[in-house]
């Protein structure tokens, strides 16, 4: 039996306005979701063209969850998005050409070719680069929240993890620490039902991951991760609660990973009817319909947004392809930070 | 100058930085109300408050990862592992996240992890280890191993000031046994600069931490036989002062590399290899290594004595080199 609160969908435009989004914001959310999917689709093409070394990962099906949470964050809030959370990078303002450069291992990617795929972040935008060891970024997000608490700043950290990563001790230790100290952190679980090939019932024995929150002394909420407005509403609520000193929330966004773990994986182990069921709840199509029904999205507006996204992606790809390869002679630079590296807004 | 124990010097260094810089905070198990298992932070919570001297849950991953996040947000965290051995539970946060963040993502992680390390008091396999070599092998981490009270204070202040993750190995067997003059004012001792603990002409000992004193006793014994031993205290294992080591080797032409950590893969191997590569022509004898055997640290006193290099072992090694 579920212990976490199961959040319902958002209904009317009025309800969305109550949650703090005007019509222009809604169109931005829609656009960010399109850019998110577009970046990953173009990335997939680059991969098939042999232009991306290593492997390639997407977050198809997770666009609403990622964009919804990121839209709820304040400008000074920080987060540790993972490989299904491209929408967080896009919403926070990372330019797509830099993401393509990152994919291709070029000099102008956020890690300058030193790390690949979504292992990147722009610290100036309040993001911290993920590592492969999931959920190793949860203690880091918790530590950001600790800094905010020590300095008594009204800022919030958002830490992402998957339902597979929920099995690891990092998640438990972070939630224990954050719960005991009521730290301003929101734990967001992208539950896409498959950790590589492993289904949820081999990762956790409760009905929801968010059911655990009760045991850590804070609220757990499960939300339909394909409903961007519901995700936004619940994330906003959790973030503002944390900001006000109310402590953490565990927000579980339920989706289905619509592709394999990475490009090499055809996800044969996922039952076909499950794909069909969730394809009917595609986050972008779902939000587009909602906008047409509730916010008078017109054909012209839709075309204009789609054309803008297409141009952005085309221009970005071209710019990324012009980015030089990284210089091997600089490989050993920056293993250790120098004092000048601390000359950033965070370290003043 | 005041005469302080090694432990008091660590407290003094930490207190100095916490008074000077509001970004510095201490977090660990039992560091607050209890003042730390070894009482390094006794009285700190009264002075600095419960949000700068934080009693953490028994969760090293949360402690080390929490420090990483706080450091990225501009704080200067100091984590205390209750025993160095427990850093194994925080390995991933230190090695996977903190060590690589500057190089791959451009985000510096200025934090210190204090690690009460070393044996000599029947701590057994899980309260006696010297894991510095494991971390010296990880690009992006610095490893500090002070031997004297003066260095304990100066190196800790440098470690806190440093923009990188620094592991500060404080040898438990030195805590109350070793006393020395320590300047009362704030000073820094640079990371990566060795110290000649004892000047000599015939044989060099390259070592660090508690082994400095084992080497010193051995050197005194050999001195009465007319063999002059030079002891180079590395102070920091990463970065390590290659120039100072090579200078001593060129002076004496014979060298013993000594450490309390186990032999195979110990940092002494790196030092010996470097001497062989860069000072081969200056050597009058093969480089000799003396270290603990490749076993876990034993509990019972006769076993532990057989494990940790003893003065007589060092004397024998030095005599062998002197007679070569």
Interface residues (C-beta under 8 A of the other chain):
Chain A: X78 X110 X111 X114 X115 X119 X120 X121 X123 X128 X129 X131 X132 X133 X136 X137 X138 X139 X140 X141 X142 X143 X144 X145 X146 X147 X148 X149 X150 X151 X157 X169 X170 X173 X174 X176 X177 X180 X334 X335 X336 X337 X338 X339 X341 X342 X344 X346 X347 X348
Chain B: X25 X51 X52 X54 X56 X57 X59 X61 X62 X64 X65 X66 X67 X68 X69 X70 X71 X72 X73 X74 X75 X77 X92 X93 X96 X97 X100 X101 X102 X103 X104 X105 X106 X107 X108 X109 X110 X139 X140 X142 X163 X164
